[in-house]
Amino acid sequence: MNRDFTFTFGGAVSCVHIQGDTPSIGDIMDSAGKGASKAVLVCDTHTAPIARRILGDHPAPLCILQPGETSKNWASIEAVLRTGKDAGLARDGLFIGIGGGVVSDMTAFAASIYMRGAKLCLVSTSLLGMADAALGGKTGFDLFGMKNLAGTFYPAPLIYMPIAALSSLPGREWKSGMAELIKTAVLDNADEGGAFLALLASLKPLLQDLPISPRVLQGSLEPLVACIARSVGIKGRIVESDPQETGGERALLNLGHTFGHALESSAGLGRISHGEAVAWGMARACGLGRGLGITPKERGDALAELLRAFGYETAAPHPLMGDPRVFMKAIQGDKKKKAGKLNFVVPAQTGAVMVCGEQVDPGLLARVIGGVS
């Protein structure tokens, strides 16, 4: 069950522990080192019971936020910072984020700016967090209607991924995380035979009867842990090679995200889960790649079939897209532009490649978004 990883992101060391159950605050404080004098635990109303179990009798305060994308805002960041200040945290204080991607992103951002950088630990309790959000150091929150417009790079030195926490996830959160696992499998250049994608396909029964019972989860534990561990290894190696996305390697992790983030913004943040938007974005990326002669038809068809098998919407336009002009404005405002130029990531024969937006005919892009590729 237990899998441990150590990565170095631009000189910052991140230790990842995939384990059965949640750590205690004593475990966390011991692992954080003698420098951590005080701690604040950050969670949302869904993960508060897990946070209280981690806390036990320890006097550290809890900062409980509202759940979901709609709370990923400056008011929540301010609440975390205020809790730290009121608790008397100094620069050696420890912020412990307990939750999925939203809590991880906001706790890490708050830690990165508190007294110019406090200590940080993340306890990832969602599949999306384990597959993507907790690892790699990207932090942030939504601003002016744009997804993650404000953020920093601040890798967590200590990350726990307790598999037992997944048993309480609602179905939508399982689907959200599975999309990020599929994305990472597509990026795996070493997966020429498609073994990772096939392993993911074996998890389809998990999503057939939601919420997942502990018994069903236990029955799929071995392949699930194997998928999470493989995803962590792939993402960790990619981020090690390009920790602040100054080159092209880390940008490949944005497969499905340029289209997906625009969908989240145009639909109204919080109306569609991040993973569901990314899944739709991957289907659009396949259509764009095929139109450019980069994505082989067989590979695009196989990925689209897998996405549909997991119950994702792959058709275009998406039912929640709303006004196409709003969508195009959102996609043109994508924060991952380089030198003012929009970029797309599309699947190749193996792995994925970056395509400059200047290479994309506006008519092709309109057809891909509108459903004809």
N, C-alpha and C positions, 0 to 999 in steps of 0.2 A: 504493500500500500504506500508506504512512505517513499517519496522521491525528493531529493534535494538538489538544487542548482545554485551555482554562484556565477554571476556575470559582472563584468566591469564596463560601465557606461561612462566613457570619458573620464576615467579616474575614480568614479564613484562605484563602490561595490554594492551589489544587490544580492542578498541571499534569499532564495525562494524555498519554502518548505510545503510540499504537498503531503497532507497527513489526514488521518481519519477524523479526528475531532478538533474542536477549537482549542487554542492554547489558553492558559491562565495568564492573568496580568503579571504574575510572578515570572512565568516563563518568558514573557515578552520583555519585561524590565531587565531580566538577567541577560537575555540575548542582545538587548540594546546597549549593554555595557554600563560601566560605572558612571559614565558621564550623564546619564538620564536621571535627573533628580525628582521630577514630578511628571505626571501624565494627565492628559485629557482624552477621554474616549468620545469619538464622534460616530453617530449612527443615525438611522431614521426610525420612524415608528415601527417599521416591519422588522428591523434587525435589533431593536432595543432589547428583546429577551436574550438574544445571543450576547449582546454587549454586557448585560447584567450578569450573565453566567461567567463571562470572562473576568468581570470585575470582582465578583465574590464580595468579600468584606473589605476590600481595598477602598480607601476614602477618595480616590480620584473622581472628579466630576464627570457626568455624562452630558454631552450636547446632543439633544435629540432633534433631528430635522424632519420636515415633512418629506415623504417619499416622492420619487419620480422626477422626470425631466423638468416639470414646471417649477420645481424648487431649486433648480441648478442656477442660482442667481446671486447677485452681490449681497442681498439680505442674508442668505444662508452663510456665505463666507464671513460676513460681519458677526454672525452669531457664534461661529467657531472661534474667531479671533477674540471676541469678548469673553467667551468661556475661558480661553487661555489666560487672558489678562486678569480676570477675576480670580482665577486659581493661583495666580502668582507665578505662572510659568516664566522662567528666564529662557535665554537662548538655548540652554541645555535641556529644556523641557521637551517632552515627547508627545506628539499628536498621534493617536491610534485611530485610524479610520476602519470602521466595521460595517461592511455593506458591499453593494455592487459597484458598477461603474460610476454612478452619480456621486455616491459618498466618497469613493476613492479619489476621483478627480478633484472634488472640492476640498477634502481634508489635505490632500497633497499640496494644492494651491495655497491654502491657508498657512500650512507649515512653511512653504517656500518664502512667504513674505513676512511671517511673524519674526520680528527682530532680525530681519534680513536672513532668516533661515534657521528653523528649529529642527529637532529630530523628528523622524517619521517612521511609522510602522503601519502597514495595511493588512487587515484580515479580510480577505476577499470571500464573500459569502454567496456570490452568484456565478453562474457559468460564464457570463460575459466578462465579469471581472477576472476570473481565472484564465480565460482564454485570451484576454486582451488588455483590459483597462488597468489592472493593478501593476503590470510589468512595463518597464520602459521609460518611465519618468515624465510622460506627458500629463500635465495638470490643466485645469481650467474650468470655466463656467460660461453659460450662455449670456450673451449681451446684445442689446438692440435687435433682438429677434434672430440672431445668427448663432448657430451651434458652435460652442467652444471658441468664441471670438477672442476672449481674454484667457491667457494661460502662461505657463512657464514650463521649463524642463527641470524636473526635480525628482530623480529616481529615489524610491524608497529603499533604504538599506536593508529593511527586513520585511518580508512578505510571507504571510501564511495563507494557505489554501485548504481549509478544512472541508473535506468531501461531505461530511455529515450535514453541513449547513445546506446543501443542495436539496435535501429532502423536503424542505419547507417552501421551495420556490413555486410560485404560480406558473401555469403553463406558458404564459406570454414571456416570462423571463427565461424559461428553458429554450424557447424558440429564438429569443434574442441572442443568447450565448452560443447556440449551435451554429448560427450564421457566421460568427467570428471564427469558430473552429473550422468550418468549411472554407472560409477565406484563407486561413493559414495553410490548410491542406493544398489549396490551389497554388499557393506561393512556393510550396516545397519543391525545389528543383531536383532533389534527390528522389522524388516519388514518381519516377518514370513509369512504373508499373501500376500506379494508382492505388497502392496498398493503403495509404492514409485515408483516401476518400472512401475506399471499400470498408475500412474499419469504422469510419463515421456512419456509413450506410447501415452497418450492423446495429447502430443505436436507434434506428427508427422506431422499434417497438416501445422505447422509452416515452415517446411523445404521443403514443396512441391512446393512452388513458391517463389524462391529467386531472388533478395534480398527481405526481408520481408518489406512490406509497414507498415507505422505507424498504418493504420486501422486494418490490420491483427494482428499486434503486440498487439494492444489494445484489440482485441477480445480474445486473449489468455493470457492476462496479469495476471489474478488471478492464474491460475495453474502454470504459469511460475515463478511468484514471490514465490509461495508456494514451488516449487522445489528448487529454489535458496536458500530460507531461510532454508529449511530442510537440504540441502547440507552444508550450513554454520554451522548449529548447530551440525551436525554429525562430520564434520572435526574439528571444534573447540573443541569438547569434546575429540576426539582422541588425538589431539595435546596437550591439557591440561594434559593428562595422561602421555605423553612422548614427551616433547617439543623439545628435541634434538636427537630424534631417538636412544636413548641409550638402550631402551628395545625393545620389539617386537610389541608394539601396533601401534606406528606411522608408522612403516615399512609396515603395511597392506595397507596404502595409495598408495603404489607402485604397487598395482594390475594393470597388463597390462604394467607397465613401464619398467621392465627389458627387455622384448621382444621389447617394443615400442621404447625405447631409442636406442637399438641396430639397429633397423630398420632405425631410423632417421640418425644414424651415417653411416651405410653401404650404404644407398641410397644417402647420401650427404646432410648435414644439410641444411634445407630450402626447399628440394624437396617435402616433405610430411609434413603436419601440425602435430603438437604435438598430438592433439586429435585424428586425424585419425590413427596415429601410435599407440596410446594407445588402441584404439578400436580394431585394429588388434591384439595387444598384449593381450587383454582380451580374444579374441577368442583362441589364443595360450595357455593362462593360463587354459582355460576350457579344451582344449585337453590334456594338461599335467595333470590336476587334474583328468580327467576321466581315463587316463592311470595309475595313481597312486591309483585309487579307492577312491578318496576323493570327487570329484565333481559328484553328482548324474546326470545321463544322462538327466533327465527331466530338471534339472536346467541349465545344460550346453546348451541344445538344445533351451531352452526359451531365454537365454541370446544371443545366436548366432542369433536367429530369430529376436530379437529386434534390434541388431546391423545391420543386413541386411536391416531391415525395415527403418532404418534411412539412408541407403545408404552407409554404411561402407564396405570396402573390408575385408572379413573374411577368404578368401581362402589362402592356403599356397602352395608353397612359394609366398610371396607378389611380384607383378610385378616389384616393385622398389627395391627389396632387393639387387640385384646385385650379386657379388661373395659371395657364402655361406661362404667361408673362412674368408672374411672380416666381415661378420655378426657374425660369431662365435668368432672372435677376439674381436669384439665390446662387445659382451655379456659377454665374460670372463673378460673384463676390466671394468665391471659395478662397479660404485663407491659405491654401497650399499653392497659390500661384507662385511662379518664379519669374522675376524680372517682368512682372505684370502679365505673364502669359499663363493661361489655364493649361493644366496637364491632366491627362487621364491615364489610368492603369488598366491594361487589358490582358486577359489570359493569352499565353503563347502555347506552343507545342508542349513545353514543360515550364512551370513557373509563370511569370508574368513580366510584362515590359511596360515602360513609360512611353506615352505618346504625347507630343506637344500639341496643344489645341490648334496651333496654326496649320497642322497637317490634317485637321478634321474639317471637311466641308460642312458648312452650316446646314445644308440640306440633309446630309447624312445624320448629323446630330439630331435634327428635328424629327427625322423618321425614326431613329432609335428611341427617342423619348416618347414619340407618339405611337409607337407600336409596330412600325414597319422597318425591318432591318435587312 
